[in-house]
């Protein structure tokens, strides 16, 4: 079987006209402008940007003669033009090669979250407005966002923060306490200048209370004003207040000093316990002993994720029934059109599709990959195509069989081990926009913009559905094009856009030749600049992975 046909595999027939319509509709006005410029360029000689700026300067000068206004906004217009060109580069118009292993521009940025000298020290316990109890919600990384935000909320309220209580009733049913996962003493001591943190409300104080602590749930994305107007009066009156289901309860757009406190809590104060940290680092070392560099892939292809997404992955009535039963656990979820969700980029890629994307980007067959995941829906049968594309396939279970046993009953501790390996990897690949993907993407940006690949699911979904209509070389070129702007480059981060935990723009500074205010940990292991090569699937390999 020839290579041109062998890489293709069976897919269900699709309405190509509809796909073309969907594909075209997402390009938007900017792409129309780009196509207009491209076609115009073929008909006439290109106009230089310097000429355009010169004409603008001339016109503004004429206007200033008659209106008295000084043409002082030329810089602003020029910057808008430069930004516009940059946007088109990110959107795929720049055909230059991408270094798939690291961001060349990332070395110009570093994490900067030091507290300002003007940022007052934390109030002492006796002088605070009361004790703030926090009940976090969800899995490990969802709770991590809640804990980081809780530190900021305690600061806003001038409250004493009690070490947060973790969620024991979520889907994962993990009864771990805060101290089982995070170094609680480090957490308290690191934040001592920002927020007073205690392990528990003093017994004497609790016995003197006439009523039990008051509990409330604040709306999602509440601004600081809400906490000052609605929460603070209750805290002052009751002295002990509990905020429940505390995840994403603080707005993204807050004061810059508070944003930096958010970063200090997330990226520095929340340190894993010694047993978790040691085992995680052992796995990183074992990967490094086998390869100078490796990829970590967070598949997030567990049954709960697939059920929540409302997507369909080709498993027939059995899949529809099984995922439908899991979906009933969320009473408020609406009925979704699976095809519509996929066309909108709301569905995670299958492990097979993740492998195809990586090979198309240029990662070779001998690349070492670490797969971070829980229970994969479909088990080994689902994973096999990815294993065939990347035979050097490792998981925490394979790297640490006996050493992992004490952690097996605790899903959050297992997730923490995966977190460490993914954080230390040369390239991190997400497969959805879930909590771990966002938290790690933000941390890797903060730690020097280490390469983080996020599938452009909206564009890739239509491309993958049409893959039987093109040869491998064409498919690879198109994958590279649609992935521009989704490779973790510094330019992709725009202030105020997306979740702050994923885009911590207030905590990332650009180097200007001055000494760095903070020492930022570099990536582990040797990094080599790789030349992008056309990804090629060998005939034997293709026949094994994609039988006719």
Residue pairs with C-beta under 8 A, 6 or more apart in sequence:
1 539
1 542
1 543
1 548
2 539
3 472
3 536
3 537
3 538
3 539
3 542
4 471
4 472
5 548
6 537
6 539
6 542
6 543
6 546
6 548
7 471
7 472
7 475
7 537
7 542
7 545
7 546
8 467
8 468
8 546
9 468
9 545
9 546
9 547
11 465
11 467
11 468
12 314
14 465
14 466
16 466
16 469
19 462
19 465
19 466
22 343
22 462
23 459
23 462
26 458
26 459
30 87
30 88
30 91
31 91
34 88
34 91
34 93
49 81
49 85
52 81
53 74
53 77
53 78
53 81
56 74
56 77
57 71
57 74
60 71
60 73
60 74
61 71
63 69
63 71
64 70
64 71
86 491
88 94
89 484
89 491
90 484
90 485
90 489
90 491
90 492
91 484
91 485
92 481
92 482
92 484
92 485
94 484
97 531
97 532
98 361
98 480
98 483
98 484
98 487
98 532
99 529
99 530
99 532
100 361
100 362
100 363
100 427
100 451
100 487
100 530
100 532
101 293
101 426
101 427
101 451
101 527
101 528
101 529
101 530
102 426
102 450
102 451
102 523
102 527
102 529
103 449
103 450
103 451
103 487
103 488
103 489
103 490
104 529
105 449
105 489
105 490
105 491
106 448
106 449
106 450
106 451
106 488
106 489
106 490
107 448
108 490
108 510
108 511
109 448
109 449
109 490
109 508
109 509
109 510
109 511
110 448
110 508
110 509
110 511
110 516
110 518
110 520
111 263
111 267
111 446
111 447
111 448
111 507
111 508
111 509
111 518
111 520
112 260
112 507
112 508
112 509
112 516
112 517
112 518
113 260
113 261
113 263
113 264
113 267
113 268
113 446
113 507
113 518
114 260
114 517
114 518
115 193
115 194
115 257
115 260
115 261
115 264
116 257
116 260
118 257
119 194
119 257
119 261
121 193
122 155
122 191
122 192
122 193
122 194
122 195
122 196
123 158
123 196
124 196
125 160
125 196
125 198
128 158
128 159
128 160
128 196
129 157
129 158
129 159
129 232
129 235
129 236
130 157
130 159
130 160
130 235
130 236
130 238
130 239
130 240
130 241
131 159
131 160
131 162
131 198
131 201
131 205
131 239
131 240
131 241
132 150
132 153
132 154
132 157
132 159
132 160
132 161
132 162
132 235
132 241
132 243
133 162
133 165
133 201
133 213
133 240
133 241
133 242
133 243
134 146
134 147
134 150
134 161
134 162
134 164
134 165
134 242
134 243
134 246
135 164
135 165
135 167
135 242
135 243
135 244
135 245
135 246
136 142
136 143
136 146
136 147
136 150
136 164
136 165
136 166
136 167
136 246
136 247
137 143
137 146
137 167
137 170
137 244
137 245
137 246
137 247
138 146
138 167
138 170
138 247
138 435
139 167
139 170
139 171
139 172
139 411
139 412
139 415
139 435
140 181
140 411
140 412
140 415
140 416
140 419
140 436
141 415
141 419
141 434
141 435
141 436
141 438
141 439
141 440
142 247
142 435
143 164
143 166
143 167
143 247
143 412
144 266
144 270
144 435
144 439
145 247
145 248
145 266
145 435
145 438
145 439
145 501
146 164
146 246
146 247
146 248
146 249
147 164
147 265
147 270
148 262
148 265
148 266
148 270
148 501
149 246
149 248
149 249
149 250
149 262
150 161
150 164
150 243
150 246
151 161
151 191
151 194
151 195
151 197
151 261
151 262
151 265
151 269
152 250
152 254
152 258
152 261
152 262
152 265
153 159
153 227
153 231
153 243
153 249
153 250
154 160
154 161
154 195
154 197
155 194
155 195
155 258
155 261
156 224
156 227
156 228
156 258
157 227
157 228
157 231
157 232
157 235
159 235
159 241
160 196
160 197
160 198
161 195
161 196
161 197
161 198
162 197
162 198
162 199
162 200
162 201
163 178
163 179
163 184
163 187
163 188
163 197
163 198
163 199
163 200
164 178
164 246
165 177
165 178
166 174
166 176
166 177
166 178
166 181
166 412
168 174
168 175
171 304
171 329
172 411
172 412
173 411
174 410
174 411
174 412
174 413
175 410
176 410
176 412
176 413
178 184
179 273
180 273
180 410
180 413
181 272
181 273
181 276
181 412
181 413
181 416
182 270
182 271
182 272
182 273
183 271
183 272
183 273
183 274
184 199
186 269
186 271
187 197
187 269
187 270
187 271
188 197
188 198
188 199
190 264
190 268
190 269
190 271
191 197
191 264
191 265
191 269
194 261
194 264
194 265
195 261
201 240
205 239
205 240
206 240
209 239
209 240
211 238
213 238
213 240
213 241
213 242
214 234
214 238
214 240
214 241
214 242
215 241
215 242
215 243
215 244
216 231
216 234
216 241
216 242
216 243
216 244
217 243
217 244
217 245
218 226
218 227
218 230
218 231
218 243
218 246
218 249
219 226
219 249
220 248
220 249
221 248
221 249
221 250
221 251
221 252
222 249
222 250
222 251
223 251
223 253
223 254
224 250
224 251
224 254
224 255
224 258
231 241
231 243
234 241
235 241
243 249
248 499
252 496
252 499
252 500
253 496
256 506
259 500
259 504
259 506
259 507
260 506
260 507
262 500
262 501
262 504
262 507
263 446
263 504
263 506
263 507
266 439
266 442
266 443
266 501
267 443
267 446
267 447
267 507
271 277
272 280
272 416
272 419
272 420
275 406
276 407
276 413
276 416
276 417
276 420
277 420
279 400
279 403
279 404
279 407
279 417
280 416
280 417
280 419
280 420
280 421
280 424
281 420
281 424
282 399
282 400
282 403
283 370
283 396
283 399
283 400
283 417
283 420
283 421
284 420
284 421
284 424
284 524
286 399
287 294
287 368
287 370
287 394
287 399
287 421
287 425
288 294
288 524
288 525
290 368
290 392
291 367
291 368
291 392
292 525
292 526
292 528
293 368
293 426
293 427
293 525
293 526
293 527
293 528
294 367
294 368
294 369
294 370
294 425
294 426
294 427
295 358
295 363
295 367
295 368
295 369
295 370
295 425
295 426
295 427
295 428
295 429
296 369
296 370
296 371
296 372
296 421
296 422
296 425
296 427
296 428
296 429
297 354
297 358
297 369
297 370
297 371
297 372
297 429
297 431
298 372
298 373
298 418
298 422
298 428
298 429
298 430
298 431
298 436
298 437
298 440
299 348
299 351
299 354
299 371
299 372
299 373
299 376
299 431
300 348
300 373
300 430
300 431
300 432
300 434
300 436
300 437
301 348
301 350
301 351
301 373
301 376
301 377
301 382
301 431
302 373
302 374
302 375
302 376
302 377
303 322
303 323
303 326
303 375
303 377
304 326
305 348
305 432
305 434
306 313
306 323
306 348
306 377
307 323
307 324
307 326
307 327
307 329
308 327
308 330
308 333
309 341
309 346
309 347
309 348
309 432
310 327
310 333
310 335
310 336
310 338
310 341
310 346
311 336
311 338
311 341
311 342
311 346
311 347
311 348
312 319
312 320
312 338
312 339
312 342
313 319
313 347
313 350
313 377
315 378
323 377
327 333
338 347
341 347
342 461
343 458
343 461
343 462
344 458
345 456
345 457
345 458
345 459
345 460
345 461
346 457
347 457
347 461
348 431
348 432
348 457
349 357
349 431
349 455
349 457
349 460
349 464
350 382
351 376
351 382
351 383
351 385
351 386
352 385
352 386
352 389
353 460
353 464
354 386
354 429
354 431
354 455
355 385
355 386
355 389
355 390
356 389
356 464
356 467
356 475
356 479
357 455
357 460
357 479
357 483
358 367
358 369
358 389
358 390
358 429
358 453
359 365
359 389
359 476
359 535
359 537
360 475
360 476
360 479
360 480
360 535
361 453
361 476
361 479
361 480
361 483
361 535
362 480
362 530
362 532
362 533
362 534
362 535
363 390
363 535
364 533
364 535
365 389
365 390
365 391
365 538
365 541
366 391
366 392
367 390
367 392
368 390
368 392
368 394
369 390
369 392
369 393
369 394
370 394
370 395
370 421
370 422
370 425
371 383
371 386
371 393
371 394
371 395
372 395
372 396
372 418
372 419
372 421
372 422
372 436
373 395
373 418
374 411
374 414
374 415
376 382
376 383
385 545
386 393
387 393
388 541
388 544
388 545
389 545
396 404
396 414
396 417
396 418
396 421
397 404
404 414
404 417
407 413
407 414
407 417
408 414
415 436
418 436
419 436
419 439
419 440
422 428
422 436
422 440
423 440
423 443
423 444
423 447
424 523
424 524
426 450
426 451
426 523
426 525
426 527
427 450
427 451
427 452
427 453
428 440
428 441
428 444
428 450
428 451
428 452
428 453
429 452
429 453
429 455
430 436
430 437
430 440
430 441
430 452
430 453
430 454
430 455
431 437
431 455
433 454
437 454
437 502
438 499
438 501
438 502
439 501
439 502
440 452
441 452
441 454
441 488
441 502
442 499
442 500
442 501
442 502
442 503
442 504
444 450
444 451
444 452
444 488
445 452
445 488
445 490
445 493
445 503
445 504
445 508
446 504
446 507
446 508
446 520
447 520
447 521
447 522
447 523
448 520
448 522
448 523
449 488
449 489
449 490
450 488
450 523
451 487
451 488
452 487
452 488
453 483
453 486
453 487
453 488
454 486
454 488
455 483
455 486
456 482
456 483
456 485
456 486
459 482
460 479
460 482
460 483
463 475
463 478
463 479
463 482
467 475
470 478
472 535
472 536
472 537
473 534
476 534
476 535
485 492
486 492
490 508
493 503
493 505
493 508
494 503
494 505
495 503
495 505
495 506
496 505
497 503
500 506
509 517
537 545
